[in-house]
Amino acid sequence: MITRLLAATLAAGLLSTAAYAQETFDLKFQSSDNSGTVSFGVQQEWAKHLSEVSNGRINVEMLPVGSIVEYNETLDAVGSGILDGHITDSSYFTGKDPAFALIGNPVGAYSTPEELRAFFDDGGGTKLYNEILNPYGVQFIGPAAQTAEAIPSKIPIDGVADLKGVKIRAPEGMVQSAFAAAGAAPVNLPQSEVFTSLDKGVIDAADATTLATNDSMGLNDVAKNPIWPGFHSLPLNEVSINKAKWDAMSDEDRQMLTDSVKWYADHLAERVRSRDEEVAEKLRQRGDVTIHSWSEEEKKKFRQIGQEQWKTYAERSENAQKVYDTLTAYLKKEGRL
């Protein structure tokens, strides 16, 4: 009897030890951001924060863009287990399903990171996105976003009517078609050619990136009528994990991971917004730059134009229609559409 009790106790101890070992997760996450950028720095801070709050049980190695796979291949890499997770712009996977374009960067839908996050937290976005992602073997943990992208411009643009005939650099896809529908003349150029094209007058304005990043590239030196705060493009910065790894975690660890992503989202928005505001104040003091801020009414006009592009994408797949229906219902409820 004593022998059996000892054996049972030993077996229970071994099972407990095995269970404890399974609670430690060493994960590789790849970013869509380059090493040395503000956003990648915040992602590295997030990994450190997560390790600290989990007492070293959940450890993330953050890898910059292209470390293991190309930026637009991370969805498959996470689903197959080549990567454990990614932090990326969801619209990179539009080729797999137009729903990724709509949920990743619905042109004109948001003006702030908080507006984007509210759709996922309060408007049904998180549940819907997991319905889309789970078949790929991926679990969406939570949303983050940088500030809306500014538009460096050589000419004053104070509303939708002023976009008519403006030669604006814009990427192919929903952003470009929205500007065209608003009356602008979109030009497809790589980011590396934006400065020279503005300087030489090839384009009048550019869909580039955040105000601070634009300034670091010298764009405000040649395009002295920037539109800021931005309104047209505010991509989802998704944090997702391999679903099998997620399912293997305890409820406590899942909650810890979810809370840490909220920490990341708060810090990312705060860091980028702070840098944008510093640059805006610097530009105001220069005296030769005029910042143009669109009214809420003009933003709504652009959203209405953008919504026509959303409809086009919605017709392309069942998932895209679900995103369109959920997003537009939420924005109408909030009085932003």
C-alpha positions as semicolon CSV with decimal commas, in nm:
position;residue;x (nm);y (nm);z (nm)
1;M;0,000;0,000;0,000
2;I;0,275;0,244;0,101
3;T;0,468;0,149;-0,211
4;R;0,164;0,228;-0,428
5;L;0,113;0,561;-0,251
6;L;0,476;0,653;-0,303
7;A;0,452;0,559;-0,669
8;A;0,135;0,763;-0,712
9;T;0,291;1,061;-0,537
10;L;0,600;1,037;-0,756
11;A;0,387;1,013;-1,071
12;A;0,182;1,314;-0,963
13;G;0,502;1,506;-0,900
14;L;0,636;1,419;-1,243
15;L;0,308;1,529;-1,405
16;S;0,316;1,852;-1,208
17;T;0,673;1,915;-1,318
18;A;0,579;1,846;-1,681
19;A;0,281;2,078;-1,655
20;Y;0,499;2,351;-1,506
21;A;0,752;2,307;-1,789
22;Q;0,475;2,349;-2,045
23;E;0,389;2,688;-1,895
24;T;0,715;2,839;-2,023
25;F;0,694;2,978;-2,377
26;D;0,992;3,098;-2,580
27;L;0,846;3,267;-2,887
28;K;0,982;3,418;-3,208
29;F;0,781;3,715;-3,340
30;Q;0,866;3,895;-3,664
31;S;0,780;4,261;-3,715
32;S;0,696;4,442;-4,038
33;D;0,915;4,729;-3,912
34;N;1,284;4,786;-3,962
35;S;1,532;4,766;-3,678
36;G;1,610;5,114;-3,546
37;T;1,262;5,257;-3,602
38;V;1,056;5,397;-3,315
39;S;0,791;5,129;-3,359
40;F;1,039;4,841;-3,351
41;G;1,195;4,987;-3,039
42;V;0,855;4,986;-2,866
43;Q;0,804;4,625;-2,977
44;Q;1,132;4,529;-2,812
45;E;1,020;4,706;-2,496
46;W;0,694;4,509;-2,512
47;A;0,886;4,180;-2,524
48;K;1,085;4,284;-2,218
49;H;0,768;4,395;-2,037
50;L;0,594;4,063;-2,112
51;S;0,888;3,864;-1,978
52;E;0,886;4,070;-1,660
53;V;0,512;4,047;-1,588
54;S;0,514;3,672;-1,657
55;N;0,818;3,616;-1,433
56;G;1,016;3,488;-1,729
57;R;0,756;3,232;-1,842
58;I;0,658;3,407;-2,167
59;N;0,961;3,528;-2,359
60;V;0,938;3,690;-2,701
61;E;1,234;3,737;-2,934
62;M;1,141;4,031;-3,160
63;L;1,284;4,007;-3,510
64;P;1,284;4,296;-3,762
65;V;1,119;4,275;-4,102
66;G;1,257;4,012;-4,337
67;S;1,454;3,822;-4,072
68;I;1,298;3,483;-4,147
69;V;1,036;3,543;-4,418
70;E;0,927;3,839;-4,631
71;Y;0,689;4,095;-4,478
72;N;0,389;3,961;-4,673
73;E;0,460;3,595;-4,586
74;T;0,430;3,612;-4,207
75;L;0,065;3,501;-4,198
76;D;0,152;3,161;-4,345
77;A;0,473;3,143;-4,140
78;V;0,284;3,199;-3,815
79;G;0,010;2,953;-3,908
80;S;0,262;2,682;-3,996
81;G;0,480;2,742;-3,690
82;I;0,785;2,877;-3,873
83;L;0,719;3,188;-3,664
84;D;0,530;3,192;-3,334
85;G;0,377;3,534;-3,398
86;H;0,395;3,863;-3,583
87;I;0,332;4,235;-3,539
88;T;0,231;4,368;-3,878
89;D;0,001;4,565;-4,106
90;S;-0,289;4,328;-4,175
91;S;-0,353;4,470;-4,523
92;Y;-0,034;4,300;-4,646
93;F;-0,245;3,983;-4,682
94;T;-0,512;4,132;-4,909
95;G;-0,410;3,888;-5,183
96;K;-0,543;3,603;-4,969
97;D;-0,877;3,770;-4,894
98;P;-0,999;4,127;-4,961
99;A;-1,124;4,121;-4,602
100;F;-0,765;4,190;-4,491
101;A;-0,769;4,521;-4,682
102;L;-1,092;4,630;-4,517
103;I;-1,002;4,532;-4,164
104;G;-0,638;4,636;-4,202
105;N;-0,671;4,984;-4,351
106;P;-1,021;5,109;-4,437
107;V;-0,930;5,443;-4,594
108;G;-1,058;5,737;-4,393
109;A;-1,226;5,531;-4,119
110;Y;-1,012;5,646;-3,827
111;S;-0,840;5,965;-3,718
112;T;-0,669;5,833;-3,404
113;P;-0,527;5,502;-3,276
114;E;-0,794;5,511;-3,005
115;E;-1,072;5,516;-3,265
116;L;-0,924;5,211;-3,436
117;R;-0,881;5,021;-3,110
118;A;-1,236;5,101;-3,004
119;F;-1,372;4,925;-3,313
120;F;-1,190;4,607;-3,214
121;D;-1,258;4,634;-2,840
122;D;-1,617;4,761;-2,849
123;G;-1,741;4,725;-3,207
124;G;-1,701;4,352;-3,260
125;G;-1,376;4,377;-3,457
126;T;-1,171;4,134;-3,246
127;K;-1,428;3,854;-3,259
128;L;-1,477;3,903;-3,632
129;Y;-1,105;3,913;-3,706
130;N;-1,047;3,586;-3,524
131;E;-1,320;3,426;-3,735
132;I;-1,112;3,531;-4,036
133;L;-0,769;3,441;-3,894
134;N;-0,835;3,113;-3,713
135;P;-0,867;2,906;-4,035
136;Y;-0,509;3,013;-4,112
137;G;-0,395;2,870;-3,777
138;V;-0,348;3,220;-3,632
139;Q;-0,500;3,389;-3,324
140;F;-0,544;3,768;-3,312
141;I;-0,441;3,891;-2,967
142;G;-0,513;4,259;-3,003
143;P;-0,491;4,583;-3,204
144;A;-0,238;4,864;-3,200
145;A;-0,179;5,161;-3,428
146;Q;0,051;5,452;-3,486
147;T;-0,093;5,799;-3,539
148;A;-0,270;5,862;-3,869
149;E;-0,037;5,934;-4,158
150;A;0,019;6,299;-4,246
151;I;0,024;6,432;-4,604
152;P;0,320;6,652;-4,699
153;S;0,195;6,897;-4,962
154;K;0,343;7,181;-5,163
155;I;0,002;7,348;-5,195
156;P;-0,269;7,431;-4,937
157;I;-0,530;7,153;-4,911
158;D;-0,802;7,230;-4,656
159;G;-1,077;6,993;-4,766
160;V;-1,200;6,743;-5,022
161;A;-1,268;7,011;-5,287
162;D;-0,902;7,118;-5,277
163;L;-0,790;6,770;-5,382
164;K;-0,919;6,819;-5,737
165;G;-0,636;6,779;-5,985
166;V;-0,369;6,741;-5,715
167;K;-0,089;6,508;-5,822
168;I;-0,049;6,294;-5,512
169;R;0,176;5,998;-5,453
170;A;-0,039;5,709;-5,329
171;P;0,014;5,332;-5,317
172;E;-0,190;5,108;-5,544
173;G;-0,512;4,974;-5,401
174;M;-0,777;5,128;-5,181
175;V;-0,583;5,444;-5,090
176;Q;-0,510;5,531;-5,451
177;S;-0,865;5,465;-5,568
178;A;-1,007;5,678;-5,283
179;F;-0,792;5,977;-5,377
180;A;-0,889;5,934;-5,742
181;A;-1,257;5,928;-5,648
182;A;-1,202;6,249;-5,451
183;G;-1,075;6,420;-5,767
184;A;-0,699;6,392;-5,717
185;A;-0,456;6,250;-5,971
186;P;-0,273;5,964;-5,792
187;V;0,083;5,880;-5,893
188;N;0,241;5,544;-5,809
189;L;0,591;5,604;-5,667
190;P;0,812;5,417;-5,418
191;Q;0,875;5,587;-5,084
192;S;1,240;5,637;-5,179
193;E;1,141;5,875;-5,463
194;V;0,895;6,094;-5,269
195;F;1,145;6,364;-5,166
196;T;1,291;6,411;-5,514
197;S;0,947;6,402;-5,677
198;L;0,813;6,671;-5,442
199;D;1,126;6,880;-5,483
200;K;1,111;6,869;-5,864
201;G;0,735;6,920;-5,885
202;V;0,659;6,576;-6,027
203;I;0,395;6,551;-5,754
204;D;0,217;6,813;-5,542
205;A;0,159;6,601;-5,232
206;A;0,226;6,253;-5,097
207;D;0,063;5,982;-4,895
208;A;0,381;5,909;-4,701
209;T;0,391;5,829;-4,327
210;T;0,362;6,004;-3,988
211;L;0,449;6,373;-3,950
212;A;0,767;6,302;-3,753
213;T;0,892;6,039;-3,997
214;N;0,812;6,263;-4,294
215;D;1,011;6,541;-4,128
216;S;1,309;6,312;-4,065
217;M;1,315;6,245;-4,442
218;G;1,316;6,620;-4,517
219;L;0,972;6,619;-4,678
220;N;0,856;6,927;-4,488
221;D;1,150;7,120;-4,633
222;V;1,012;7,083;-4,986
223;A;0,640;7,046;-4,911
224;K;0,554;7,324;-4,666
225;N;0,178;7,276;-4,638
226;P;0,145;6,944;-4,455
227;I;-0,198;6,810;-4,362
228;W;-0,188;6,708;-3,996
229;P;-0,335;6,544;-3,791
230;G;-0,385;6,275;-4,052
231;F;-0,721;6,126;-4,146
232;H;-0,688;5,916;-4,460
233;S;-0,468;5,623;-4,360
234;L;-0,431;5,463;-4,019
235;P;-0,339;5,095;-4,061
236;L;-0,410;4,826;-3,805
237;N;-0,088;4,709;-3,638
238;E;-0,198;4,360;-3,543
239;V;-0,037;4,139;-3,280
240;S;-0,113;3,773;-3,351
241;I;0,019;3,433;-3,245
242;N;0,019;3,076;-3,371
243;K;-0,318;2,935;-3,262
244;A;-0,175;2,606;-3,136
245;K;0,060;2,801;-2,907
246;W;-0,233;3,014;-2,791
247;D;-0,448;2,708;-2,722
248;A;-0,165;2,553;-2,518
249;M;-0,158;2,848;-2,281
250;S;-0,354;2,873;-1,959
251;D;-0,635;3,126;-1,929
252;E;-0,410;3,326;-1,698
253;D;-0,129;3,338;-1,954
254;R;-0,366;3,433;-2,234
255;Q;-0,499;3,721;-2,026
256;M;-0,145;3,827;-1,941
257;L;-0,054;3,826;-2,309
258;T;-0,369;4,020;-2,400
259;D;-0,301;4,281;-2,132
260;S;0,058;4,316;-2,250
261;V;-0,062;4,394;-2,604
262;K;-0,278;4,674;-2,462
263;W;0,038;4,800;-2,288
264;Y;0,220;4,789;-2,623
265;A;-0,063;4,971;-2,802
266;D;-0,071;5,246;-2,539
267;H;0,304;5,298;-2,553
268;L;0,324;5,286;-2,933
269;A;0,053;5,551;-2,976
270;E;0,198;5,767;-2,699
271;R;0,553;5,752;-2,835
272;V;0,461;5,829;-3,196
273;R;0,208;6,097;-3,100
274;S;0,464;6,267;-2,877
275;R;0,717;6,278;-3,159
276;D;0,454;6,411;-3,402
277;E;0,361;6,690;-3,160
278;E;0,726;6,783;-3,107
279;V;0,775;6,809;-3,483
280;A;0,451;7,006;-3,526
281;E;0,569;7,263;-3,271
282;K;0,906;7,285;-3,441
283;L;0,739;7,343;-3,777
284;R;0,514;7,616;-3,633
285;Q;0,815;7,797;-3,494
286;R;0,995;7,784;-3,827
287;G;0,748;8,026;-3,979
288;D;0,781;7,898;-4,336
289;V;0,555;7,595;-4,287
290;T;0,175;7,605;-4,256
291;I;0,005;7,304;-4,100
292;H;-0,343;7,236;-4,238
293;S;-0,590;7,054;-4,008
294;W;-0,910;6,927;-4,164
295;S;-1,244;6,987;-3,993
296;E;-1,453;6,690;-3,881
297;E;-1,701;6,775;-4,157
298;E;-1,434;6,744;-4,426
299;K;-1,314;6,417;-4,274
300;K;-1,670;6,284;-4,298
301;K;-1,683;6,383;-4,666
302;F;-1,366;6,183;-4,729
303;R;-1,505;5,888;-4,532
304;Q;-1,811;5,889;-4,756
305;I;-1,582;5,869;-5,058
306;G;-1,377;5,600;-4,889
307;Q;-1,692;5,405;-4,811
308;E;-1,753;5,359;-5,185
309;Q;-1,413;5,189;-5,205
310;W;-1,501;4,977;-4,903
311;K;-1,812;4,860;-5,089
312;T;-1,600;4,755;-5,385
313;Y;-1,381;4,538;-5,163
314;A;-1,682;4,407;-4,970
315;E;-1,824;4,255;-5,288
316;R;-1,512;4,045;-5,340
317;S;-1,554;3,793;-5,058
318;E;-1,793;3,678;-4,787
319;N;-1,547;3,778;-4,515
320;A;-1,497;4,123;-4,667
321;Q;-1,874;4,178;-4,662
322;K;-1,883;4,084;-4,295
323;V;-1,609;4,337;-4,218
324;Y;-1,791;4,606;-4,417
325;D;-2,121;4,543;-4,241
326;T;-1,965;4,538;-3,895
327;L;-1,746;4,844;-3,951
328;T;-2,009;5,067;-4,111
329;A;-2,268;4,976;-3,846
330;Y;-2,020;5,070;-3,575
331;L;-1,914;5,398;-3,738
332;K;-2,276;5,500;-3,792
333;K;-2,355;5,427;-3,428
334;E;-2,060;5,646;-3,328
335;G;-2,174;5,928;-3,559
336;R;-1,857;5,917;-3,766
337;L;-2,007;5,809;-4,097
